[in-house]
Amino acid sequence: MALRTLKGEKLEAEKARLAALRCYEEEYLAKGYAAICGIDEAGRGPLAGPVVAAAVILPPGAEILFLNDSKKLSEARREALFDEICAKAVSYGIGSVSPARIDEINILQATYEAMREAIGKLSPQPDFCLNDAVTIPGVAIPQLPIVKGDAKSLSIAAASVLAKVTRDRFLISLDALYPAYGFAKNKGYGTAAHIEALRVYGATPVHRKTFLTHFELGGEEA
């Protein structure tokens, strides 16, 4: 439903939902923090592609209708929200860590690295971070990990959308290079068709080799 058609009780209900999602931001604004960012990642589980993190500082009282945990949104809705978040954010940053680096340092450390990169791109720098579930090592800024934060905090939800859309766009771009693996559809996740392609054709340079140890791989590296 487009913004222009959302009226009356439905509009008020959506505004109330968004107000509830601002509770963490408002709590820490009231404590004197001025620039609060939400941080989330996309792509910890797939067999291929980078892990991507986003950090977003929204203005106080930000209202972005329909914003929610990216997993609860359609692809079309995420794409529309991506542009609106970028337009309305005080600042946003995106970090990405390659499959080779994931294999080198493991997925958890790679996720932290992507998150630090995303934070480092913010201007102004935040003075408080709301994170989806994790405490990020090597970050001096005060942090609050929130379990399922992408469904509880507006700024984390915004970060989840930016991370998800950025990563999905990249995997779609890889589909032309490696059409046998179905990256445009599976986004690197281990679907039956993706696993069958690995069995027939083997791994590509964009696969995470440490994620493939339990699969029987065929062919030569693509």
Residue pairs with C-beta under 8 A, 6 or more apart in sequence:
1 10
3 65
6 14
6 65
14 65
14 66
15 63
18 63
18 64
18 65
18 67
18 154
21 67
21 152
21 153
21 154
21 157
22 61
22 62
22 154
23 152
23 153
24 130
24 144
24 146
24 152
24 153
25 36
25 58
25 60
25 130
25 153
25 154
25 155
26 60
28 36
28 128
28 130
28 144
29 36
29 60
33 127
33 128
33 142
34 127
35 57
35 90
35 91
35 124
35 125
35 126
35 127
35 128
36 57
36 126
36 127
36 128
36 129
36 130
36 155
37 55
37 56
37 57
37 91
37 119
37 122
37 126
37 128
37 129
37 130
37 155
37 159
38 55
38 56
38 58
38 129
38 130
38 131
38 132
38 149
38 153
38 154
38 155
38 156
38 157
38 158
38 159
39 53
39 54
39 55
39 56
39 115
39 118
39 119
39 129
39 130
39 131
39 132
39 136
39 156
39 159
40 53
40 54
40 70
40 131
40 132
40 149
40 150
40 156
40 157
40 159
40 160
40 163
41 51
41 52
41 53
41 54
41 111
41 114
41 115
41 132
41 163
42 51
42 52
42 53
42 70
42 160
42 163
42 164
42 166
42 167
42 168
43 49
43 50
43 51
43 52
43 163
43 167
43 187
43 188
44 51
44 107
44 111
45 189
46 187
46 188
46 189
46 190
46 208
46 211
47 188
47 189
47 190
47 194
47 198
47 207
47 208
47 211
47 212
48 99
48 171
48 174
48 181
48 183
48 188
48 194
48 204
48 206
48 207
48 208
49 99
49 167
49 170
49 171
49 174
49 183
49 187
49 188
49 206
50 96
50 97
50 98
50 99
50 102
50 114
50 167
50 170
51 96
51 97
51 102
51 107
51 110
51 111
51 114
51 167
52 94
52 95
52 96
52 114
52 163
52 164
52 166
52 167
52 170
53 94
53 95
53 96
53 111
53 114
53 115
53 117
53 118
53 159
53 163
54 92
54 93
54 94
54 95
54 118
54 158
54 159
54 160
54 161
54 162
54 163
54 166
55 92
55 93
55 94
55 95
55 115
55 118
55 119
55 121
55 122
55 126
55 129
55 159
56 85
56 89
56 91
56 92
56 155
56 158
56 159
56 162
57 89
57 90
57 91
57 92
57 122
57 124
57 126
57 155
58 64
58 85
58 88
58 89
58 90
58 154
58 155
58 158
59 88
59 89
59 90
62 88
62 154
62 155
64 81
64 84
64 85
64 88
64 154
64 158
66 73
66 77
66 81
67 81
67 85
67 154
67 157
67 158
67 161
68 151
68 157
69 148
69 150
69 151
69 157
69 160
70 78
70 150
70 157
70 160
70 161
70 163
70 164
70 165
71 150
71 160
71 164
72 151
73 81
73 161
75 168
78 161
78 164
78 165
78 168
79 165
81 158
81 161
82 161
82 162
82 165
85 92
85 158
85 161
85 162
86 92
86 162
89 158
90 124
91 122
91 123
91 124
92 121
92 122
92 158
92 159
92 162
93 117
93 118
93 119
93 120
93 121
93 122
94 118
94 121
94 162
94 163
94 166
95 113
95 114
95 115
95 116
95 117
95 118
95 119
95 120
95 121
96 114
96 117
96 166
96 167
96 170
97 110
97 111
97 113
97 114
97 117
99 205
99 206
99 207
99 208
99 209
101 110
101 113
102 110
102 208
102 210
103 208
103 209
103 210
105 113
106 210
107 208
111 134
112 134
112 136
112 137
112 138
115 131
115 134
115 136
115 139
116 136
116 138
116 139
118 159
119 125
119 126
119 129
119 136
119 139
119 141
125 141
126 141
127 141
127 142
128 141
128 142
128 143
128 144
129 136
129 139
129 141
129 142
129 143
129 144
130 143
130 144
130 146
130 149
130 153
130 155
130 156
131 143
131 144
131 145
131 146
131 149
131 156
132 145
132 146
132 148
132 149
132 150
132 156
132 159
132 160
133 145
133 146
133 147
133 148
133 149
134 145
135 143
135 145
136 143
146 152
146 153
146 156
149 156
150 156
150 157
150 159
150 160
151 157
167 187
168 187
171 183
171 184
171 187
171 188
172 183
172 184
172 187
174 183
174 206
175 181
175 182
175 183
175 184
178 204
178 206
178 222
180 197
180 200
180 201
180 222
181 194
181 197
181 198
181 201
181 204
182 191
182 193
182 194
182 197
185 191
185 193
186 193
186 194
188 194
188 206
195 215
198 207
198 212
198 215
198 217
198 218
199 215
199 216
199 217
199 218
200 218
200 219
201 218
201 219
201 222
202 217
202 218
202 219
202 220
202 221
202 222
203 209
203 212
203 217
203 221
203 222
204 221
204 222
205 221
205 222
